[in-house]
C-alpha cells in the first residue's frame, strides 16, 4: 500500500515518560481494521494521565495480495511506536513489528480508541503489560546512567561554588 496522506500534528521530542501507540482505523474513532489492510493509522503520544494525537496516516486503496512487501510502508511509518492496535494481524507482520520493538495488540473489532487508551493508562498505573514494563525499565536505567554518582555529584557542586 502506498502512503497517500501523512499529517504530523506534533513535532514533540521523544519523551521517555511517554509512549507512542498506533491504532488501525477506518473511521478515526475505533480500532476497526486488520493491520495489513488498514487504510489509516492514528498515532498518539500517551502518558499515565494524558494523551495527544500526534500523527494521522492514510494509505491508498490497492488490490489485496499475498505480497508482504506491502507492509514496508506501514512498518516505516510505525518506527518509533511502542505498540500498534488492530483487529487482526498476520504472523509475518507480527515478526516484523516485534523485530522493530513494536508490540502488536489485538483489539476487539469496533472498540473505541479512547477506551483502549484509557485501559492502557489504567494498566500502566496498576499492572503494566510486559512490553510496557520493559520500556519503563529501560527508561529508568537510562535515567540512572545519566545521574552522576553521589561522590561525583558533590564534587561537581563544589566546583560550581556550592558551600555548606
N, CA, C and O of each residue as an XYZ file, in Angstrom:
656
protein
N       0.834     -1.177      0.000
C       0.000      0.000      0.000
C       0.875      1.235      0.000
O       1.943      1.268      0.612
N       0.413      2.216     -0.678
C       1.157      3.462     -0.817
C       0.622      4.485      0.178
O      -0.590      4.648      0.322
N       1.532      5.170      0.862
C       1.139      6.227      1.787
C       0.592      7.388      0.963
O       1.304      7.967      0.142
N      -0.679      7.725      1.187
C      -1.334      8.756      0.410
C      -1.276     10.115      1.099
O      -0.964     11.125      0.469
N      -1.581     10.135      2.411
C      -1.550     11.370      3.198
C      -0.899     11.075      4.538
O      -1.106     10.015      5.129
N      -0.106     12.037      5.004
C       0.559     11.870      6.295
C       0.607     13.232      6.974
O       1.295     14.146      6.518
N      -0.125     13.351      8.058
C      -0.206     14.606      8.790
C       0.454     14.432     10.150
O       0.032     13.595     10.947
N       1.489     15.222     10.414
C       2.131     15.228     11.723
C       1.619     16.448     12.466
O       1.843     17.586     12.054
N       0.929     16.191     13.566
C       0.319     17.265     14.331
C       1.228     17.821     15.406
O       1.013     18.930     15.895
N       2.244     17.056     15.777
C       3.140     17.495     16.833
C       4.543     17.018     16.512
O       4.758     15.859     16.156
N       5.476     17.917     16.642
C       6.876     17.565     16.428
C       7.583     17.470     17.763
O       8.775     17.758     17.869
N       6.842     17.064     18.784
C       7.400     16.988     20.134
C       8.575     16.026     20.172
O       8.596     15.013     19.472
N       9.547     16.364     21.002
C      10.688     15.481     21.196
C      10.226     14.191     21.837
O       9.217     14.151     22.540
N      10.985     13.135     21.583
C      10.673     11.859     22.204
C      10.935     11.982     23.695
O      12.049     12.290     24.118
N       9.915     11.741     24.475
C       9.988     11.844     25.921
C       9.908     10.433     26.489
O       8.932      9.731     26.227
N      10.899      9.997     27.257
C      10.884      8.627     27.754
C       9.729      8.321     28.710
O       9.450      7.151     28.970
N       9.060      9.337     29.232
C       7.934      9.069     30.131
C       6.620      8.970     29.360
O       5.550      8.907     29.965
N       6.696      8.955     28.037
C       5.515      8.767     27.205
C       5.774      7.649     26.212
O       6.920      7.293     25.941
N       4.707      7.107     25.682
C       4.846      6.085     24.652
C       4.060      6.525     23.424
O       3.113      7.306     23.511
N       4.478      6.005     22.292
C       3.777      6.247     21.025
C       3.019      4.980     20.671
O       3.597      3.894     20.615
N       1.721      5.123     20.433
C       0.885      3.974     20.130
C       0.053      4.277     18.895
O      -0.531      5.354     18.778
N       0.003      3.313     17.966
C      -0.759      3.462     16.728
C      -2.019      2.602     16.787
O      -2.053      1.559     17.440
N      -3.047      3.065     16.093
C      -4.328      2.361     16.030
C      -4.749      2.245     14.570
O      -4.808      3.248     13.858
N      -5.044      1.015     14.116
C      -5.528      0.778     12.757
C      -7.014      1.113     12.732
O      -7.813      0.483     13.425
N      -7.376      2.101     11.935
C      -8.751      2.587     11.957
C      -9.202      3.092     10.592
O      -8.414      3.639      9.821
N     -10.469      2.899     10.316
C     -11.061      3.451      9.106
C     -11.793      4.753      9.444
O     -11.715      5.728      8.696
N     -12.505      4.760     10.579
C     -13.354      5.902     10.927
C     -12.685      6.909     11.865
O     -13.300      7.909     12.235
N     -11.448      6.658     12.247
C     -10.648      7.535     13.118
C     -11.165      7.615     14.551
O     -10.726      8.464     15.326
N     -12.091      6.736     14.898
C     -12.630      6.719     16.254
C     -12.530      5.353     16.910
O     -12.500      5.248     18.136
N     -12.478      4.299     16.089
C     -12.497      2.929     16.589
C     -11.366      2.122     15.974
O     -10.898      2.428     14.877
N     -10.930      1.092     16.683
C      -9.984      0.138     16.114
C     -10.846     -0.813     15.288
O     -11.534     -1.674     15.835
N     -10.802     -0.647     13.953
C     -11.730     -1.391     13.100
C     -11.073     -1.914     11.823
O     -11.744     -2.109     10.809
N      -9.755     -2.141     11.876
C      -9.037     -2.582     10.685
C      -8.057     -3.712     10.998
O      -7.506     -3.790     12.095
N      -7.853     -4.586     10.006
C      -6.782     -5.588     10.018
C      -5.492     -4.820      9.741
O      -5.488     -3.894      8.931
N      -4.411     -5.189     10.396
C      -3.154     -4.453     10.242
C      -2.736     -4.348      8.784
O      -2.476     -3.251      8.289
N      -2.668     -5.479      8.092
C      -2.154     -5.500      6.725
C      -2.987     -4.714      5.737
O      -2.449     -4.172      4.772
N      -4.285     -4.639      5.956
C      -5.152     -3.923      5.017
C      -5.665     -2.599      5.583
O      -6.585     -2.004      5.022
N      -5.088     -2.139      6.671
C      -5.538     -0.882      7.282
C      -5.385      0.270      6.298
O      -4.342      0.434      5.665
N      -6.442      1.062      6.184
C      -6.388      2.208      5.276
C      -5.844      3.449      5.988
O      -5.480      4.430      5.339
N      -5.789      3.404      7.324
C      -5.205      4.538      8.038
C      -4.790      4.135      9.454
O      -5.275      3.154     10.018
N      -3.881      4.926      9.997
C      -3.415      4.773     11.377
C      -3.495      6.128     12.060
O      -3.176      7.162     11.472
N      -3.927      6.099     13.311
C      -3.882      7.266     14.184
C      -2.776      6.958     15.195
O      -2.781      5.891     15.808
N      -1.843      7.869     15.371
C      -0.729      7.649     16.297
C      -0.834      8.679     17.421
O      -0.928      9.884     17.185
N      -0.814      8.165     18.642
C      -0.966      9.004     19.833
C       0.295      8.952     20.687
O       0.999      7.943     20.728
N       0.559     10.058     21.362
C       1.549     10.120     22.425
C       0.761      9.957     23.726
O      -0.175     10.711     23.993
N       1.147      8.969     24.528
C       0.375      8.640     25.717
C       1.274      8.660     26.952
O       2.383      8.124     26.940
N       0.775      9.288     28.018
C       1.409      9.218     29.333
C       0.398      8.593     30.278
O      -0.691      8.205     29.854
N       0.746      8.493     31.547
C      -0.179      7.876     32.501
C      -1.455      8.688     32.678
O      -2.488      8.124     33.037
N      -1.414      9.987     32.439
C      -2.582     10.821     32.709
C      -3.074     11.645     31.523
O      -4.052     12.382     31.653
N      -2.421     11.535     30.380
C      -2.856     12.326     29.231
C      -2.531     11.593     27.933
O      -1.766     10.629     27.912
N      -3.128     12.074     26.870
C      -2.783     11.580     25.543
C      -3.053     12.668     24.517
O      -3.876     13.561     24.717
N      -2.323     12.558     23.402
C      -2.420     13.572     22.364
C      -2.238     12.899     21.010
O      -1.317     12.104     20.822
N      -3.119     13.221     20.071
C      -2.969     12.738     18.705
C      -1.786     13.462     18.080
O      -1.743     14.692     18.064
N      -0.821     12.697     17.564
C       0.367     13.341     17.006
C       0.551     13.086     15.511
O       1.250     13.845     14.839
N      -0.075     12.012     14.975
C       0.048     11.729     13.548
C      -1.200     11.032     13.034
O      -1.856     10.278     13.753
N      -1.511     11.301     11.777
C      -2.553     10.591     11.053
C      -1.952     10.212      9.709
O      -1.379     11.053      9.015
N      -2.086      8.940      9.344
C      -1.565      8.485      8.056
C      -2.650      7.712      7.327
O      -3.314      6.856      7.912
N      -2.829      8.016      6.048
C      -3.802      7.317      5.218
C      -3.086      6.678      4.041
O      -2.138      7.234      3.486
N      -3.565      5.497      3.675
C      -2.966      4.746      2.584
C      -3.933      4.656      1.410
O      -5.149      4.603      1.594
N      -3.375      4.639      0.199
C      -4.186      4.481     -1.000
C      -4.710      3.052     -1.042
O      -3.992      2.107     -0.715
N      -5.954      2.904     -1.443
C      -6.543      1.576     -1.590
C      -5.847      0.876     -2.754
O      -5.740      1.427     -3.850
N      -5.378     -0.339     -2.505
C      -4.769     -1.135     -3.562
C      -5.333     -2.538     -3.495
O      -5.930     -2.937     -2.496
N      -5.141     -3.262     -4.543
C      -5.635     -4.636     -4.578
C      -4.885     -5.479     -3.555
O      -3.659     -5.407     -3.459
N      -5.634     -6.286     -2.784
C      -5.019     -7.144     -1.778
C      -4.267     -8.285     -2.458
O      -4.741     -8.852     -3.443
N      -3.132     -8.603     -1.942
C      -2.379     -9.746     -2.447
C      -1.625    -10.371     -1.289
O      -1.693     -9.878     -0.163
N      -0.920    -11.432     -1.549
C      -0.158    -12.121     -0.500
C       1.267    -11.603     -0.407
O       2.103    -12.217      0.257
N       1.556    -10.502     -1.052
C       2.888     -9.933     -1.071
C       3.123     -9.163      0.227
O       2.437     -8.180      0.505
N       4.092     -9.615      1.016
C       4.370     -8.991      2.305
C       5.132     -7.678      2.174
O       5.290     -6.955      3.158
N       5.610     -7.359      0.960
C       6.318     -6.090      0.787
C       5.372     -4.906      0.951
O       5.824     -3.782      1.168
N       4.054     -5.145      0.849
C       3.093     -4.060      1.051
C       3.165     -3.518      2.474
O       2.688     -2.416      2.746
N       3.762     -4.288      3.381
C       3.863     -3.871      4.772
C       4.999     -2.878      5.012
O       5.020     -2.200      6.039
N       5.929     -2.789      4.085
C       7.116     -1.955      4.315
C       6.767     -0.501      4.625
O       7.348      0.092      5.533
N       5.838      0.069      3.889
C       5.462      1.468      4.121
C       4.861      1.632      5.511
O       5.133      2.615      6.200
N       4.044      0.667      5.919
C       3.432      0.732      7.248
C       4.485      0.574      8.333
O       4.452      1.282      9.340
N       5.410     -0.341      8.137
C       6.460     -0.547      9.129
C       7.337      0.696      9.265
O       7.729      1.058     10.375
N       7.642      1.341      8.162
C       8.434      2.575      8.205
C       7.679      3.667      8.959
O       8.265      4.394      9.761
N       6.386      3.779      8.700
C       5.560      4.767      9.380
C       5.559      4.544     10.892
O       5.612      5.502     11.664
N       5.499      3.290     11.308
C       5.333      2.960     12.723
C       6.644      2.916     13.504
O       6.620      2.713     14.717
N       7.787      3.102     12.840
C       9.054      3.118     13.574
C       8.991      4.187     14.655
O       8.550      5.309     14.402
N       9.429      3.841     15.851
C       9.357      4.760     16.978
C       8.132      4.539     17.842
O       8.054      5.048     18.960
N       7.163      3.770     17.322
C       5.988      3.428     18.132
C       6.355      2.277     19.068
O       7.256      1.489     18.779
N       5.660      2.196     20.165
C       5.880      1.123     21.123
C       4.862      0.006     20.961
O       5.128     -1.136     21.335
N       3.688      0.332     20.402
C       2.638     -0.671     20.207
C       1.746     -0.235     19.063
O       1.685      0.942     18.708
N       1.050     -1.219     18.489
C       0.057     -0.947     17.456
C      -1.148     -1.850     17.702
O      -1.008     -3.063     17.856
N      -2.324     -1.246     17.735
C      -3.579     -1.962     17.937
C      -4.250     -2.189     16.583
O      -4.303     -1.287     15.747
N      -4.763     -3.412     16.376
C      -5.536     -3.725     15.179
C      -6.496     -4.861     15.519
O      -6.405     -5.460     16.590
N      -7.422     -5.157     14.595
C      -8.374     -6.240     14.826
C      -7.760     -7.610     14.587
O      -8.152     -8.598     15.207
N      -6.793     -7.656     13.680
C      -6.117     -8.912     13.352
C      -4.794     -8.557     12.686
O      -4.593     -7.441     12.208
N      -3.894     -9.546     12.668
C      -2.577     -9.304     12.081
C      -1.965    -10.649     11.712
O      -2.081    -11.622     12.458
N      -1.321    -10.693     10.572
C      -0.670    -11.913     10.122
C       0.640    -12.167     10.841
O       1.240    -11.257     11.413
N       1.073    -13.418     10.802
C       2.287    -13.808     11.531
C       3.537    -13.109     10.996
O       4.429    -12.763     11.771
N       3.609    -12.899      9.679
C       4.780    -12.211      9.115
C       4.854    -10.778      9.640
O       5.933    -10.290      9.974
N       3.717    -10.116      9.710
C       3.694     -8.738     10.220
C       4.053     -8.708     11.698
O       4.759     -7.803     12.142
N       3.573     -9.692     12.472
C       3.912     -9.764     13.902
C       5.424     -9.854     14.065
O       6.010     -9.123     14.863
N       6.054    -10.747     13.313
C       7.515    -10.916     13.421
C       8.243     -9.620     13.078
O       9.193     -9.233     13.760
N       7.793     -8.954     12.018
C       8.461     -7.722     11.596
C       8.280     -6.611     12.621
O       9.220     -5.868     12.903
N       7.087     -6.493     13.179
C       6.849     -5.468     14.202
C       7.708     -5.735     15.437
O       8.352     -4.825     15.959
N       7.714     -6.981     15.900
C       8.499     -7.313     17.089
C       9.984     -7.058     16.863
O      10.689     -6.652     17.787
N      10.469     -7.294     15.639
C      11.886     -7.035     15.359
C      12.211     -5.547     15.434
O      13.364     -5.170     15.643
N      11.188     -4.695     15.264
C      11.367     -3.244     15.385
C      11.093     -2.748     16.801
O      11.198     -1.552     17.072
N      10.741     -3.665     17.706
C      10.442     -3.271     19.078
C       9.031     -2.737     19.245
O       8.748     -2.021     20.205
N       8.141     -3.079     18.318
C       6.749     -2.621     18.365
C       5.866     -3.799     18.752
O       5.901     -4.844     18.102
N       5.081     -3.637     19.802
C       4.209     -4.693     20.294
C       2.875     -4.668     19.546
O       2.131     -3.692     19.652
N       2.559     -5.728     18.791
C       1.229     -5.788     18.180
C       0.193     -6.193     19.229
O       0.437     -7.099     20.026
N      -0.955     -5.530     19.229
C      -2.009     -5.814     20.200
C      -3.317     -5.986     19.439
O      -3.699     -5.139     18.632
N      -3.990     -7.089     19.707
C      -5.264     -7.362     19.055
C      -6.386     -6.721     19.855
O      -6.475     -6.885     21.071
N      -7.227     -5.998     19.160
C      -8.338     -5.300     19.783
C      -9.648     -5.911     19.288
O      -9.732     -6.377     18.152
N     -10.653     -5.906     20.131
C     -11.977     -6.371     19.719
C     -12.488     -5.406     18.648
O     -12.450     -4.192     18.851
N     -12.965     -5.923     17.513
C     -13.423     -5.032     16.434
C     -14.433     -3.993     16.924
O     -15.397     -4.316     17.619
N     -14.188     -2.740     16.546
C     -15.089     -1.653     16.882
C     -14.853     -1.008     18.232
O     -15.607     -0.117     18.623
N     -13.825     -1.433     18.960
C     -13.531     -0.820     20.256
C     -13.055      0.619     20.034
O     -12.219      0.879     19.169
N     -13.587      1.531     20.811
C     -13.204      2.939     20.694
C     -11.730      3.122     21.047
O     -11.231      2.530     22.003
N     -11.046      3.945     20.267
C      -9.631      4.225     20.524
C      -9.462      4.828     21.919
O      -8.532      4.466     22.640
N     -10.353      5.744     22.304
C     -10.282      6.352     23.632
C     -10.382      5.320     24.743
O      -9.721      5.448     25.773
N     -11.202      4.300     24.540
C     -11.325      3.240     25.548
C     -10.030      2.441     25.655
O      -9.583      2.123     26.757
N      -9.426      2.117     24.508
C      -8.162      1.377     24.525
C      -7.078      2.190     25.230
O      -6.283      1.640     25.992
N      -7.046      3.491     24.977
C      -6.056      4.351     25.629
C      -6.307      4.377     27.136
O      -5.368      4.260     27.922
N      -7.556      4.527     27.536
C      -7.896      4.545     28.965
C      -7.512      3.258     29.669
O      -6.993      3.287     30.785
N      -7.766      2.118     29.016
C      -7.395      0.833     29.617
C      -5.881      0.695     29.717
O      -5.368      0.156     30.698
N      -5.167      1.179     28.710
C      -3.703      1.136     28.744
C      -3.172      2.014     29.873
O      -2.261      1.610     30.595
N      -3.733      3.207     30.030
C      -3.296      4.098     31.110
C      -3.576      3.486     32.480
O      -2.754      3.599     33.390
N      -4.715      2.849     32.628
C      -5.053      2.208     33.900
C      -4.081      1.067     34.201
O      -3.604      0.929     35.328
N      -3.791      0.254     33.187
C      -2.839     -0.846     33.373
C      -1.448     -0.302     33.685
O      -0.719     -0.886     34.486
N      -1.081      0.801     33.062
C       0.217      1.440     33.269
C       0.383      1.769     34.749
O       1.464      1.582     35.308
N      -0.668      2.252     35.377
C      -0.632      2.638     36.784
C      -0.616      1.435     37.734
O       0.020      1.485     38.786
N      -1.315      0.355     37.365
C      -1.502     -0.754     38.302
C      -0.667     -1.981     37.976
O       0.047     -2.490     38.840
N      -0.745     -2.460     36.749
C      -0.057     -3.691     36.361
C       0.299     -3.614     34.880
O      -0.407     -4.179     34.044
N       1.399     -2.913     34.546
C       1.718     -2.704     33.132
C       1.987     -4.021     32.401
O       2.575     -4.944     32.966
N       1.548     -4.098     31.136
C       1.883     -5.284     30.346
C       3.399     -5.390     30.198
O       4.116     -4.407     30.385
N       3.873     -6.564     29.867
C       5.313     -6.829     29.812
C       6.039     -5.855     28.890
O       7.098     -5.343     29.251
N       5.487     -5.592     27.709
C       6.167     -4.700     26.760
C       6.307     -3.291     27.325
O       7.314     -2.623     27.089
N       5.303     -2.839     28.069
C       5.362     -1.504     28.666
C       6.313     -1.489     29.854
O       7.077     -0.539     30.028
N       6.272     -2.533     30.670
C       7.192     -2.633     31.808
C       8.642     -2.620     31.325
O       9.508     -2.015     31.957
N       8.899     -3.283     30.214
C      10.249     -3.306     29.641
C      10.674     -1.901     29.223
O      11.802     -1.488     29.490
N       9.782     -1.171     28.575
C      10.083      0.212     28.180
C      10.368      1.075     29.403
O      11.326      1.847     29.412
N       9.532      0.945     30.440
C       9.709      1.736     31.663
C      11.035      1.400     32.347
O      11.710      2.287     32.869
N      11.405      0.116     32.344
C      12.677     -0.305     32.946
C      13.850      0.289     32.184
O      14.816      0.752     32.790
N      13.772      0.278     30.851
C      14.841      0.872     30.032
C      14.959      2.371     30.312
O      16.062      2.910     30.405
N      13.817      3.033     30.445
C      13.807      4.467     30.755
C      14.477      4.725     32.100
O      15.282      5.647     32.224
N      14.151      3.920     33.104
C      14.742      4.075     34.428
C      16.253      3.856     34.388
O      17.004      4.617     34.999
N      16.702      2.828     33.675
C      18.137      2.558     33.577
C      18.868      3.709     32.887
O      19.951      4.104     33.320
N      18.285      4.245     31.823
C      18.913      5.368     31.134
C      18.989      6.584     32.048
O      19.992      7.298     32.058
N      17.932      6.817     32.811
C      17.909      7.952     33.735
C      18.990      7.795     34.805
O      19.680      8.758     35.140
N      19.136      6.585     35.340
C      20.138      6.350     36.375
C      21.552      6.490     35.835
O      22.446      6.952     36.543
N      21.761      6.091     34.575
C      23.089      6.204     33.976
C      23.469      7.666     33.752
O      24.650      8.012     33.752
N      22.469      8.518     33.561
C      22.738      9.934     33.335
C      23.000     10.688     34.623
O      23.572     11.778     34.594
N      22.596     10.131     35.749
C      22.791     10.786     37.038
C      24.228     10.585     37.508
O      24.739      9.466     37.460
N      24.874     11.629     37.950
C      26.232     11.461     38.477
C      26.186     10.679     39.794
O      25.216     10.761     40.548
N      27.230      9.938     40.046
C      27.337      9.198     41.303
C      27.423     10.204     42.449
O      27.830     11.346     42.240
N      27.045      9.791     43.653
C      26.981     10.693     44.804
C      28.269     11.484     45.002
O      28.236     12.706     45.148
N      29.400     10.791     45.008
C      30.669     11.478     45.236
C      30.930     12.464     44.101
O      31.385     13.584     44.338
N      30.645     12.051     42.883
C      30.841     12.936     41.742
C      29.903     14.131     41.813
O      30.280     15.244     41.447
N      28.681     13.900     42.283
C      27.699     14.971     42.370
C      28.169     16.042     43.344
O      28.058     17.235     43.058
N      28.699     15.619     44.508
C      29.167     16.585     45.481
C      30.407     17.314     44.985
O      30.566     18.507     45.244
N      31.280     16.622     44.283
C      32.455     17.267     43.705
C      32.025     18.302     42.667
O      32.590     19.393     42.592
N      31.012     17.943     41.863
C      30.510     18.880     40.853
C      29.892     20.101     41.521
O      30.069     21.221     41.044
N      29.166     19.897     42.626
C      28.564     21.018     43.343
C      29.651     21.927     43.908
O      29.523     23.150     43.871
N      30.716     21.332     44.429
C      31.807     22.110     44.990
C      32.482     22.931     43.888
O      32.824     24.096     44.092
N      32.672     22.302     42.708
C      33.258     23.009     41.577
C      32.408     24.194     41.150
O      32.932     25.190     40.652
N      31.088     24.088     41.345
C      30.179     25.172     40.962
C      30.137     26.271     42.015
O      29.506     27.305     41.794
N      30.790     26.073     43.151
C      30.846     27.096     44.166
C      29.845     26.899     45.310
O      29.621     27.817     46.098
N      29.248     25.715     45.404
C      28.291     25.442     46.488
C      29.053     25.321     47.798
O      30.124     24.716     47.855
N      28.497     25.895     48.831
C      29.103     25.774     50.152
C      28.036     25.387     51.145
O      26.845     25.592     50.915
N      28.484     24.817     52.269
C      27.548     24.416     53.326
C      26.977     25.595     54.028
O      26.171     25.437     54.945
